[in-house]
């Protein structure tokens, strides 16, 4: 609940009856709490100003109340980051999903959606989901969502899994650091 000043009902905002008004002490206004429901429009940014007509303080001398202005403060999200009208997120994927490609479910501001991961993708690769960002009220268009893929390497504890990885390394002897030392 917020506190607003309303016109004093005893003196009608004049601030005096025969002498000074005891209710408002001569100010012509009384402090009165009121709950106000405000609709935050989609796409409101941190620092956006919203106007609620007629819900401000009462005017002096019985004038009608002014407007209430609300400045929004948008709390950070645990994994969505907003940049303009675009949403950015990091999504973990497995080694197998990165190597073979996959369809994985990723969160969006509208709920989960499927993202197709191409085979052989590297960690740090960013994929775009068109029109899954924030609605721009002025243009009526939505931004995009950018998904940065992060490959999560499993912790291997059993001998069978270790042997499978050793065999994989023998079958795929590519050296990802091959070009690092060629330039002297």
Secondary structure, DSSP 4 states (H G I P E B T S, - for coil): -EEEEEE-TTTTTSSBSSSB-TTTTTSSEEEEEE----PPPTTPPTT-EEEETT-SPPPGGGPPP--EEEE--PPPPSS-EEETTEEEEEEEEEHHHHHH-EEEEE--TTS-EEEEEPTTPPTT-EEEETT-S-B-TTT--B--EEEEEEEEPPPP-SHHHHHHHHHHHHH----TTGGGGS--
